[in-house]
Amino acid sequence: MNYEILEWIPYNRFKNIECLNKGRFSTIYKAIWLDGHIIKWSDDERKWDRYVDYTVTLKSLKDSSNLNEEILNKV
């Protein structure tokens, strides 16, 4: 059985944050997620198994209160 999991990642769980591109409405970054994404639940250890030090892409939206549907669909 497959599950999709949404989790909030605090900013301090990223390292080596590097700006890749700045656009009109957003900035794209590359970073290493220290905890990494969830692979599966470990019944033996009673915790999530994760890919550690996982490279991710981050997107920061500028003036996000004024975004239209077209821009949000790109996100």
HTML snippet that shows the backbone in 3Dmol.js (N, CA, C, O; Angstrom):
<script src="https://3Dmol.org/build/3Dmol-min.js"></script>
<div id="view" style="width:600px;height:400px;position:relative"></div>
<script>
const pdb = `
ATOM      1  N   MET A   1       0.844  -1.175   0.000  1.00  0.00           N
ATOM      2  CA  MET A   1       0.000   0.000   0.000  1.00  0.00           C
ATOM      3  C   MET A   1       0.888   1.237   0.000  1.00  0.00           C
ATOM      4  O   MET A   1       1.847   1.322   0.767  1.00  0.00           O
ATOM      5  N   ASN A   2       0.563   2.198  -0.867  1.00  0.00           N
ATOM      6  CA  ASN A   2       1.324   3.442  -0.948  1.00  0.00           C
ATOM      7  C   ASN A   2       0.554   4.570  -0.290  1.00  0.00           C
ATOM      8  O   ASN A   2      -0.672   4.641  -0.379  1.00  0.00           O
ATOM      9  N   TYR A   3       1.285   5.445   0.369  1.00  0.00           N
ATOM     10  CA  TYR A   3       0.702   6.609   1.009  1.00  0.00           C
ATOM     11  C   TYR A   3       1.438   7.850   0.535  1.00  0.00           C
ATOM     12  O   TYR A   3       2.634   7.803   0.244  1.00  0.00           O
ATOM     13  N   GLU A   4       0.722   8.950   0.461  1.00  0.00           N
ATOM     14  CA  GLU A   4       1.351  10.240   0.229  1.00  0.00           C
ATOM     15  C   GLU A   4       1.296  10.989   1.547  1.00  0.00           C
ATOM     16  O   GLU A   4       0.255  11.048   2.201  1.00  0.00           O
ATOM     17  N   ILE A   5       2.432  11.561   1.927  1.00  0.00           N
ATOM     18  CA  ILE A   5       2.538  12.212   3.223  1.00  0.00           C
ATOM     19  C   ILE A   5       2.960  13.661   3.010  1.00  0.00           C
ATOM     20  O   ILE A   5       3.943  13.940   2.325  1.00  0.00           O
ATOM     21  N   LEU A   6       2.216  14.559   3.597  1.00  0.00           N
ATOM     22  CA  LEU A   6       2.557  15.970   3.556  1.00  0.00           C
ATOM     23  C   LEU A   6       3.145  16.333   4.913  1.00  0.00           C
ATOM     24  O   LEU A   6       2.547  16.054   5.952  1.00  0.00           O
ATOM     25  N   GLU A   7       4.321  16.958   4.896  1.00  0.00           N
ATOM     26  CA  GLU A   7       4.914  17.356   6.173  1.00  0.00           C
ATOM     27  C   GLU A   7       5.492  18.754   6.065  1.00  0.00           C
ATOM     28  O   GLU A   7       6.001  19.158   5.019  1.00  0.00           O
ATOM     29  N   TRP A   8       5.403  19.480   7.160  1.00  0.00           N
ATOM     30  CA  TRP A   8       5.987  20.810   7.269  1.00  0.00           C
ATOM     31  C   TRP A   8       7.461  20.641   7.598  1.00  0.00           C
ATOM     32  O   TRP A   8       7.817  19.900   8.514  1.00  0.00           O
ATOM     33  N   ILE A   9       8.314  21.325   6.854  1.00  0.00           N
ATOM     34  CA  ILE A   9       9.759  21.214   7.068  1.00  0.00           C
ATOM     35  C   ILE A   9      10.274  22.562   7.559  1.00  0.00           C
ATOM     36  O   ILE A   9      10.266  23.530   6.798  1.00  0.00           O
ATOM     37  N   PRO A  10      10.715  22.649   8.795  1.00  0.00           N
ATOM     38  CA  PRO A  10      11.272  23.912   9.297  1.00  0.00           C
ATOM     39  C   PRO A  10      12.515  24.318   8.502  1.00  0.00           C
ATOM     40  O   PRO A  10      13.300  23.473   8.071  1.00  0.00           O
ATOM     41  N   TYR A  11      12.673  25.621   8.320  1.00  0.00           N
ATOM     42  CA  TYR A  11      13.788  26.154   7.540  1.00  0.00           C
ATOM     43  C   TYR A  11      15.142  25.660   8.049  1.00  0.00           C
ATOM     44  O   TYR A  11      16.064  25.467   7.256  1.00  0.00           O
ATOM     45  N   ASN A  12      15.273  25.454   9.351  1.00  0.00           N
ATOM     46  CA  ASN A  12      16.571  25.031   9.906  1.00  0.00           C
ATOM     47  C   ASN A  12      16.905  23.572   9.597  1.00  0.00           C
ATOM     48  O   ASN A  12      17.965  23.091   9.999  1.00  0.00           O
ATOM     49  N   ARG A  13      16.030  22.863   8.897  1.00  0.00           N
ATOM     50  CA  ARG A  13      16.308  21.476   8.494  1.00  0.00           C
ATOM     51  C   ARG A  13      16.903  21.415   7.087  1.00  0.00           C
ATOM     52  O   ARG A  13      17.060  20.333   6.522  1.00  0.00           O
ATOM     53  N   PHE A  14      17.240  22.605   6.514  1.00  0.00           N
ATOM     54  CA  PHE A  14      17.924  22.692   5.223  1.00  0.00           C
ATOM     55  C   PHE A  14      19.332  23.228   5.441  1.00  0.00           C
ATOM     56  O   PHE A  14      19.568  24.030   6.344  1.00  0.00           O
ATOM     57  N   LYS A  15      20.268  22.777   4.604  1.00  0.00           N
ATOM     58  CA  LYS A  15      21.622  23.335   4.648  1.00  0.00           C
ATOM     59  C   LYS A  15      22.103  23.557   3.220  1.00  0.00           C
ATOM     60  O   LYS A  15      21.503  23.057   2.268  1.00  0.00           O
ATOM     61  N   ASN A  16      23.168  24.296   3.081  1.00  0.00           N
ATOM     62  CA  ASN A  16      23.770  24.603   1.779  1.00  0.00           C
ATOM     63  C   ASN A  16      22.733  25.160   0.804  1.00  0.00           C
ATOM     64  O   ASN A  16      22.639  24.717  -0.341  1.00  0.00           O
ATOM     65  N   ILE A  17      21.969  26.126   1.269  1.00  0.00           N
ATOM     66  CA  ILE A  17      20.933  26.732   0.433  1.00  0.00           C
ATOM     67  C   ILE A  17      21.611  27.649  -0.585  1.00  0.00           C
ATOM     68  O   ILE A  17      22.387  28.536  -0.232  1.00  0.00           O
ATOM     69  N   GLU A  18      21.293  27.405  -1.862  1.00  0.00           N
ATOM     70  CA  GLU A  18      21.957  28.113  -2.956  1.00  0.00           C
ATOM     71  C   GLU A  18      20.888  28.637  -3.923  1.00  0.00           C
ATOM     72  O   GLU A  18      20.029  27.878  -4.373  1.00  0.00           O
ATOM     73  N   CYS A  19      20.944  29.917  -4.237  1.00  0.00           N
ATOM     74  CA  CYS A  19      20.001  30.518  -5.178  1.00  0.00           C
ATOM     75  C   CYS A  19      20.336  30.053  -6.593  1.00  0.00           C
ATOM     76  O   CYS A  19      21.483  30.156  -7.028  1.00  0.00           O
ATOM     77  N   LEU A  20      19.337  29.543  -7.309  1.00  0.00           N
ATOM     78  CA  LEU A  20      19.531  29.087  -8.679  1.00  0.00           C
ATOM     79  C   LEU A  20      19.020  30.095  -9.700  1.00  0.00           C
ATOM     80  O   LEU A  20      19.631  30.294 -10.750  1.00  0.00           O
ATOM     81  N   ASN A  21      17.870  30.740  -9.376  1.00  0.00           N
ATOM     82  CA  ASN A  21      17.261  31.635 -10.350  1.00  0.00           C
ATOM     83  C   ASN A  21      16.283  32.573  -9.654  1.00  0.00           C
ATOM     84  O   ASN A  21      15.544  32.163  -8.759  1.00  0.00           O
ATOM     85  N   LYS A  22      16.287  33.839 -10.073  1.00  0.00           N
ATOM     86  CA  LYS A  22      15.318  34.807  -9.555  1.00  0.00           C
ATOM     87  C   LYS A  22      14.441  35.248 -10.703  1.00  0.00           C
ATOM     88  O   LYS A  22      14.929  35.677 -11.749  1.00  0.00           O
ATOM     89  N   GLY A  23      13.138  35.139 -10.498  1.00  0.00           N
ATOM     90  CA  GLY A  23      12.179  35.563 -11.505  1.00  0.00           C
ATOM     91  C   GLY A  23      11.326  36.696 -10.989  1.00  0.00           C
ATOM     92  O   GLY A  23      11.566  37.233  -9.908  1.00  0.00           O
ATOM     93  N   ARG A  24      10.327  37.055 -11.775  1.00  0.00           N
ATOM     94  CA  ARG A  24       9.460  38.168 -11.413  1.00  0.00           C
ATOM     95  C   ARG A  24       8.605  37.867 -10.186  1.00  0.00           C
ATOM     96  O   ARG A  24       8.353  38.750  -9.366  1.00  0.00           O
ATOM     97  N   PHE A  25       8.157  36.603 -10.061  1.00  0.00           N
ATOM     98  CA  PHE A  25       7.244  36.243  -8.986  1.00  0.00           C
ATOM     99  C   PHE A  25       7.830  35.291  -7.949  1.00  0.00           C
ATOM    100  O   PHE A  25       7.222  35.056  -6.905  1.00  0.00           O
ATOM    101  N   SER A  26       9.015  34.740  -8.235  1.00  0.00           N
ATOM    102  CA  SER A  26       9.560  33.751  -7.305  1.00  0.00           C
ATOM    103  C   SER A  26      11.077  33.650  -7.439  1.00  0.00           C
ATOM    104  O   SER A  26      11.679  34.143  -8.393  1.00  0.00           O
ATOM    105  N   THR A  27      11.663  32.994  -6.451  1.00  0.00           N
ATOM    106  CA  THR A  27      13.090  32.668  -6.465  1.00  0.00           C
ATOM    107  C   THR A  27      13.218  31.168  -6.242  1.00  0.00           C
ATOM    108  O   THR A  27      12.552  30.601  -5.376  1.00  0.00           O
ATOM    109  N   ILE A  28      14.079  30.532  -7.030  1.00  0.00           N
ATOM    110  CA  ILE A  28      14.297  29.089  -6.941  1.00  0.00           C
ATOM    111  C   ILE A  28      15.633  28.835  -6.254  1.00  0.00           C
ATOM    112  O   ILE A  28      16.643  29.456  -6.585  1.00  0.00           O
ATOM    113  N   TYR A  29      15.626  27.916  -5.295  1.00  0.00           N
ATOM    114  CA  TYR A  29      16.822  27.556  -4.546  1.00  0.00           C
ATOM    115  C   TYR A  29      17.061  26.053  -4.615  1.00  0.00           C
ATOM    116  O   TYR A  29      16.139  25.273  -4.849  1.00  0.00           O
ATOM    117  N   LYS A  30      18.294  25.669  -4.411  1.00  0.00           N
ATOM    118  CA  LYS A  30      18.656  24.268  -4.213  1.00  0.00           C
ATOM    119  C   LYS A  30      19.170  24.158  -2.786  1.00  0.00           C
ATOM    120  O   LYS A  30      19.861  25.056  -2.307  1.00  0.00           O
ATOM    121  N   ALA A  31      18.838  23.060  -2.097  1.00  0.00           N
ATOM    122  CA  ALA A  31      19.282  22.882  -0.713  1.00  0.00           C
ATOM    123  C   ALA A  31      19.359  21.397  -0.384  1.00  0.00           C
ATOM    124  O   ALA A  31      18.839  20.552  -1.113  1.00  0.00           O
ATOM    125  N   ILE A  32      20.006  21.107   0.709  1.00  0.00           N
ATOM    126  CA  ILE A  32      20.042  19.735   1.212  1.00  0.00           C
ATOM    127  C   ILE A  32      19.092  19.656   2.400  1.00  0.00           C
ATOM    128  O   ILE A  32      19.231  20.396   3.374  1.00  0.00           O
ATOM    129  N   TRP A  33      18.136  18.759   2.306  1.00  0.00           N
ATOM    130  CA  TRP A  33      17.176  18.509   3.378  1.00  0.00           C
ATOM    131  C   TRP A  33      17.815  17.497   4.308  1.00  0.00           C
ATOM    132  O   TRP A  33      17.998  16.338   3.935  1.00  0.00           O
ATOM    133  N   LEU A  34      18.151  17.918   5.500  1.00  0.00           N
ATOM    134  CA  LEU A  34      18.902  17.081   6.431  1.00  0.00           C
ATOM    135  C   LEU A  34      18.192  15.779   6.773  1.00  0.00           C
ATOM    136  O   LEU A  34      18.827  14.728   6.865  1.00  0.00           O
ATOM    137  N   ASP A  35      16.884  15.845   6.961  1.00  0.00           N
ATOM    138  CA  ASP A  35      16.139  14.641   7.334  1.00  0.00           C
ATOM    139  C   ASP A  35      15.801  13.784   6.123  1.00  0.00           C
ATOM    140  O   ASP A  35      15.764  12.559   6.231  1.00  0.00           O
ATOM    141  N   GLY A  36      15.556  14.394   4.989  1.00  0.00           N
ATOM    142  CA  GLY A  36      15.187  13.682   3.781  1.00  0.00           C
ATOM    143  C   GLY A  36      13.750  13.207   3.799  1.00  0.00           C
ATOM    144  O   GLY A  36      13.080  13.212   4.832  1.00  0.00           O
ATOM    145  N   HIS A  37      13.293  12.795   2.618  1.00  0.00           N
ATOM    146  CA  HIS A  37      11.893  12.391   2.536  1.00  0.00           C
ATOM    147  C   HIS A  37      11.669  10.985   3.087  1.00  0.00           C
ATOM    148  O   HIS A  37      12.588  10.171   3.171  1.00  0.00           O
ATOM    149  N   ILE A  38      10.437  10.736   3.451  1.00  0.00           N
ATOM    150  CA  ILE A  38      10.050   9.469   4.068  1.00  0.00           C
ATOM    151  C   ILE A  38      10.031   8.360   3.026  1.00  0.00           C
ATOM    152  O   ILE A  38       9.495   8.531   1.931  1.00  0.00           O
ATOM    153  N   ILE A  39      10.616   7.232   3.377  1.00  0.00           N
ATOM    154  CA  ILE A  39      10.584   6.044   2.529  1.00  0.00           C
ATOM    155  C   ILE A  39       9.455   5.126   2.983  1.00  0.00           C
ATOM    156  O   ILE A  39       8.604   4.721   2.192  1.00  0.00           O
ATOM    157  N   LYS A  40       9.470   4.812   4.267  1.00  0.00           N
ATOM    158  CA  LYS A  40       8.468   3.887   4.817  1.00  0.00           C
ATOM    159  C   LYS A  40       8.514   3.951   6.340  1.00  0.00           C
ATOM    160  O   LYS A  40       9.418   4.553   6.921  1.00  0.00           O
ATOM    161  N   TRP A  41       7.546   3.334   6.965  1.00  0.00           N
ATOM    162  CA  TRP A  41       7.493   3.223   8.416  1.00  0.00           C
ATOM    163  C   TRP A  41       8.236   1.966   8.840  1.00  0.00           C
ATOM    164  O   TRP A  41       8.018   0.895   8.274  1.00  0.00           O
ATOM    165  N   SER A  42       9.113   2.088   9.831  1.00  0.00           N
ATOM    166  CA  SER A  42       9.828   0.944  10.380  1.00  0.00           C
ATOM    167  C   SER A  42       9.109   0.471  11.636  1.00  0.00           C
ATOM    168  O   SER A  42       9.148   1.139  12.669  1.00  0.00           O
ATOM    169  N   ASP A  43       8.453  -0.681  11.547  1.00  0.00           N
ATOM    170  CA  ASP A  43       7.770  -1.233  12.718  1.00  0.00           C
ATOM    171  C   ASP A  43       8.763  -1.598  13.818  1.00  0.00           C
ATOM    172  O   ASP A  43       8.470  -1.422  15.000  1.00  0.00           O
ATOM    173  N   ASP A  44       9.933  -2.104  13.438  1.00  0.00           N
ATOM    174  CA  ASP A  44      10.938  -2.508  14.423  1.00  0.00           C
ATOM    175  C   ASP A  44      11.443  -1.319  15.247  1.00  0.00           C
ATOM    176  O   ASP A  44      11.546  -1.402  16.471  1.00  0.00           O
ATOM    177  N   GLU A  45      11.753  -0.219  14.567  1.00  0.00           N
ATOM    178  CA  GLU A  45      12.314   0.949  15.243  1.00  0.00           C
ATOM    179  C   GLU A  45      11.243   1.964  15.653  1.00  0.00           C
ATOM    180  O   GLU A  45      11.538   2.927  16.361  1.00  0.00           O
ATOM    181  N   ARG A  46      10.000   1.750  15.210  1.00  0.00           N
ATOM    182  CA  ARG A  46       8.880   2.634  15.521  1.00  0.00           C
ATOM    183  C   ARG A  46       9.166   4.076  15.098  1.00  0.00           C
ATOM    184  O   ARG A  46       8.932   5.017  15.856  1.00  0.00           O
ATOM    185  N   LYS A  47       9.678   4.232  13.865  1.00  0.00           N
ATOM    186  CA  LYS A  47       9.948   5.563  13.305  1.00  0.00           C
ATOM    187  C   LYS A  47       9.950   5.469  11.789  1.00  0.00           C
ATOM    188  O   LYS A  47       9.950   4.379  11.217  1.00  0.00           O
ATOM    189  N   TRP A  48       9.951   6.652  11.139  1.00  0.00           N
ATOM    190  CA  TRP A  48      10.011   6.693   9.690  1.00  0.00           C
ATOM    191  C   TRP A  48      11.439   6.424   9.212  1.00  0.00           C
ATOM    192  O   TRP A  48      12.391   6.965   9.774  1.00  0.00           O
ATOM    193  N   ASP A  49      11.591   5.599   8.189  1.00  0.00           N
ATOM    194  CA  ASP A  49      12.867   5.464   7.483  1.00  0.00           C
ATOM    195  C   ASP A  49      12.898   6.572   6.440  1.00  0.00           C
ATOM    196  O   ASP A  49      11.902   6.827   5.762  1.00  0.00           O
ATOM    197  N   ARG A  50      14.051   7.229   6.315  1.00  0.00           N
ATOM    198  CA  ARG A  50      14.166   8.388   5.422  1.00  0.00           C
ATOM    199  C   ARG A  50      15.450   8.335   4.606  1.00  0.00           C
ATOM    200  O   ARG A  50      16.422   7.681   4.985  1.00  0.00           O
ATOM    201  N   TYR A  51      15.430   9.044   3.466  1.00  0.00           N
ATOM    202  CA  TYR A  51      16.652   9.336   2.727  1.00  0.00           C
ATOM    203  C   TYR A  51      17.263  10.555   3.403  1.00  0.00           C
ATOM    204  O   TYR A  51      16.656  11.626   3.385  1.00  0.00           O
ATOM    205  N   VAL A  52      18.419  10.428   3.984  1.00  0.00           N
ATOM    206  CA  VAL A  52      19.039  11.567   4.678  1.00  0.00           C
ATOM    207  C   VAL A  52      19.902  12.363   3.710  1.00  0.00           C
ATOM    208  O   VAL A  52      20.359  11.842   2.693  1.00  0.00           O
ATOM    209  N   ASP A  53      20.117  13.633   4.042  1.00  0.00           N
ATOM    210  CA  ASP A  53      20.897  14.555   3.208  1.00  0.00           C
ATOM    211  C   ASP A  53      20.433  14.514   1.757  1.00  0.00           C
ATOM    212  O   ASP A  53      21.224  14.283   0.842  1.00  0.00           O
ATOM    213  N   TYR A  54      19.151  14.740   1.567  1.00  0.00           N
ATOM    214  CA  TYR A  54      18.485  14.642   0.273  1.00  0.00           C
ATOM    215  C   TYR A  54      18.444  16.025  -0.391  1.00  0.00           C
ATOM    216  O   TYR A  54      18.013  16.992   0.237  1.00  0.00           O
ATOM    217  N   THR A  55      18.883  16.131  -1.642  1.00  0.00           N
ATOM    218  CA  THR A  55      18.873  17.404  -2.353  1.00  0.00           C
ATOM    219  C   THR A  55      17.465  17.711  -2.856  1.00  0.00           C
ATOM    220  O   THR A  55      16.812  16.870  -3.474  1.00  0.00           O
ATOM    221  N   VAL A  56      17.011  18.940  -2.576  1.00  0.00           N
ATOM    222  CA  VAL A  56      15.663  19.363  -2.964  1.00  0.00           C
ATOM    223  C   VAL A  56      15.717  20.730  -3.643  1.00  0.00           C
ATOM    224  O   VAL A  56      16.720  21.440  -3.568  1.00  0.00           O
ATOM    225  N   THR A  57      14.633  21.075  -4.296  1.00  0.00           N
ATOM    226  CA  THR A  57      14.449  22.396  -4.878  1.00  0.00           C
ATOM    227  C   THR A  57      13.392  23.122  -4.067  1.00  0.00           C
ATOM    228  O   THR A  57      12.344  22.559  -3.752  1.00  0.00           O
ATOM    229  N   LEU A  58      13.671  24.378  -3.728  1.00  0.00           N
ATOM    230  CA  LEU A  58      12.740  25.202  -2.958  1.00  0.00           C
ATOM    231  C   LEU A  58      12.309  26.381  -3.809  1.00  0.00           C
ATOM    232  O   LEU A  58      13.093  26.897  -4.606  1.00  0.00           O
ATOM    233  N   LYS A  59      11.072  26.805  -3.645  1.00  0.00           N
ATOM    234  CA  LYS A  59      10.566  27.960  -4.375  1.00  0.00           C
ATOM    235  C   LYS A  59       9.993  28.957  -3.378  1.00  0.00           C
ATOM    236  O   LYS A  59       9.117  28.620  -2.581  1.00  0.00           O
ATOM    237  N   SER A  60      10.488  30.172  -3.430  1.00  0.00           N
ATOM    238  CA  SER A  60      10.004  31.252  -2.576  1.00  0.00           C
ATOM    239  C   SER A  60       9.165  32.196  -3.427  1.00  0.00           C
ATOM    240  O   SER A  60       9.645  32.730  -4.426  1.00  0.00           O
ATOM    241  N   LEU A  61       7.909  32.402  -3.030  1.00  0.00           N
ATOM    242  CA  LEU A  61       7.008  33.271  -3.790  1.00  0.00           C
ATOM    243  C   LEU A  61       7.083  34.699  -3.280  1.00  0.00           C
ATOM    244  O   LEU A  61       7.082  34.931  -2.071  1.00  0.00           O
ATOM    245  N   LYS A  62       7.148  35.660  -4.201  1.00  0.00           N
ATOM    246  CA  LYS A  62       7.172  37.077  -3.855  1.00  0.00           C
ATOM    247  C   LYS A  62       5.746  37.603  -3.824  1.00  0.00           C
ATOM    248  O   LYS A  62       4.957  37.301  -4.719  1.00  0.00           O
ATOM    249  N   ASP A  63       5.412  38.374  -2.823  1.00  0.00           N
ATOM    250  CA  ASP A  63       4.108  39.003  -2.692  1.00  0.00           C
ATOM    251  C   ASP A  63       2.985  37.989  -2.927  1.00  0.00           C
ATOM    252  O   ASP A  63       2.108  38.189  -3.768  1.00  0.00           O
ATOM    253  N   SER A  64       3.038  36.911  -2.170  1.00  0.00           N
ATOM    254  CA  SER A  64       2.137  35.778  -2.398  1.00  0.00           C
ATOM    255  C   SER A  64       0.665  36.105  -2.154  1.00  0.00           C
ATOM    256  O   SER A  64      -0.197  35.319  -2.548  1.00  0.00           O
ATOM    257  N   SER A  65       0.350  37.212  -1.530  1.00  0.00           N
ATOM    258  CA  SER A  65      -1.058  37.553  -1.309  1.00  0.00           C
ATOM    259  C   SER A  65      -1.737  38.042  -2.585  1.00  0.00           C
ATOM    260  O   SER A  65      -2.964  38.123  -2.641  1.00  0.00           O
ATOM    261  N   ASN A  66      -0.950  38.367  -3.608  1.00  0.00           N
ATOM    262  CA  ASN A  66      -1.512  38.887  -4.854  1.00  0.00           C
ATOM    263  C   ASN A  66      -1.300  37.947  -6.037  1.00  0.00           C
ATOM    264  O   ASN A  66      -1.282  38.405  -7.179  1.00  0.00           O
ATOM    265  N   LEU A  67      -1.143  36.675  -5.802  1.00  0.00           N
ATOM    266  CA  LEU A  67      -0.902  35.737  -6.893  1.00  0.00           C
ATOM    267  C   LEU A  67      -2.204  35.340  -7.570  1.00  0.00           C
ATOM    268  O   LEU A  67      -3.227  35.163  -6.908  1.00  0.00           O
ATOM    269  N   ASN A  68      -2.166  35.199  -8.892  1.00  0.00           N
ATOM    270  CA  ASN A  68      -3.356  34.765  -9.606  1.00  0.00           C
ATOM    271  C   ASN A  68      -3.322  33.253  -9.844  1.00  0.00           C
ATOM    272  O   ASN A  68      -2.337  32.592  -9.517  1.00  0.00           O
ATOM    273  N   GLU A  69      -4.384  32.718 -10.403  1.00  0.00           N
ATOM    274  CA  GLU A  69      -4.498  31.273 -10.607  1.00  0.00           C
ATOM    275  C   GLU A  69      -3.432  30.735 -11.542  1.00  0.00           C
ATOM    276  O   GLU A  69      -2.938  29.627 -11.336  1.00  0.00           O
ATOM    277  N   GLU A  70      -3.067  31.490 -12.561  1.00  0.00           N
ATOM    278  CA  GLU A  70      -2.052  31.043 -13.524  1.00  0.00           C
ATOM    279  C   GLU A  70      -0.704  30.814 -12.824  1.00  0.00           C
ATOM    280  O   GLU A  70      -0.036  29.807 -13.060  1.00  0.00           O
ATOM    281  N   ILE A  71      -0.326  31.737 -11.985  1.00  0.00           N
ATOM    282  CA  ILE A  71       0.950  31.621 -11.264  1.00  0.00           C
ATOM    283  C   ILE A  71       0.900  30.464 -10.282  1.00  0.00           C
ATOM    284  O   ILE A  71       1.864  29.707 -10.172  1.00  0.00           O
ATOM    285  N   LEU A  72      -0.212  30.315  -9.564  1.00  0.00           N
ATOM    286  CA  LEU A  72      -0.331  29.217  -8.602  1.00  0.00           C
ATOM    287  C   LEU A  72      -0.298  27.862  -9.292  1.00  0.00           C
ATOM    288  O   LEU A  72       0.209  26.900  -8.714  1.00  0.00           O
ATOM    289  N   ASN A  73      -0.817  27.755 -10.495  1.00  0.00           N
ATOM    290  CA  ASN A  73      -0.760  26.484 -11.227  1.00  0.00           C
ATOM    291  C   ASN A  73       0.670  26.113 -11.603  1.00  0.00           C
ATOM    292  O   ASN A  73       0.982  24.931 -11.746  1.00  0.00           O
ATOM    293  N   LYS A  74       1.531  27.092 -11.763  1.00  0.00           N
ATOM    294  CA  LYS A  74       2.941  26.808 -12.059  1.00  0.00           C
ATOM    295  C   LYS A  74       3.672  26.267 -10.845  1.00  0.00           C
ATOM    296  O   LYS A  74       4.650  25.531 -10.974  1.00  0.00           O
ATOM    297  N   VAL A  75       3.193  26.635  -9.668  1.00  0.00           N
ATOM    298  CA  VAL A  75       3.810  26.192  -8.434  1.00  0.00           C
ATOM    299  C   VAL A  75       3.513  24.721  -8.261  1.00  0.00           C
ATOM    300  O   VAL A  75       3.938  24.118  -7.276  1.00  0.00           O
TER     301      VAL A  75
END
`;
const viewer = $3Dmol.createViewer("view");
viewer.addModel(pdb, "pdb");
viewer.setStyle({}, {cartoon: {color: "spectrum"}});
viewer.zoomTo();
viewer.render();
</script>
